[in-house]
Amino acid sequence: MRSVCGVAALLLLSACATQPELGEMTQCTEPRPQVCTMEYAPACANLTAGGQKEYASPCNACADDAVAGYVTGPCPE
């Protein structure tokens, strides 16, 4: 039987999974992360209502319900 902490860590890691190649959008999955580390690894998120927004990390992007997916790296200016 897994501990509660082990299950929570597994859920957090699955939401912030692998880094995609440049230009490849990663879809956010359910359940959304509840807590993210203070890592700075910019992610450019595509919002479900349209548009883009830059987040500090992919985990922070997917924690926002308004985000459909993200691309690693800052948003183009």
SULNORZI-V448099 format. One record per residue. SS is DSSP state (alpha for helix, beta for strand, coil for the rest). BURIAL is I if it has 9 or more other C-alpha atoms within 8 Angstrom, else O. Layout:
BEGIN
SS;BURIAL  SS;BURIAL
END
This chain:
BEGIN
coil;O  coil;O  coil;O  alpha;O  alpha;O  alpha;O  alpha;I  alpha;O  alpha;O  alpha;O  alpha;I  alpha;I  alpha;O  alpha;O  alpha;I  coil;I  coil;O  coil;O  coil;O  coil;I  coil;O  coil;O  coil;O  coil;O  coil;O  beta;O  beta;O  coil;I  coil;O  coil;O  coil;O  coil;I  coil;I  coil;O  coil;O  coil;O  coil;O  coil;O  coil;O  coil;O  coil;I  coil;I  beta;I  beta;I  beta;I  beta;I  beta;I  coil;O  coil;O  coil;O  coil;O  beta;I  beta;I  beta;I  beta;I  coil;I  coil;I  alpha;I  alpha;I  alpha;I  alpha;I  alpha;I  alpha;I  coil;O  coil;O  coil;O  beta;I  beta;I  beta;I  beta;I  beta;I  beta;I  coil;I  coil;O  coil;I  coil;O  coil;O
END
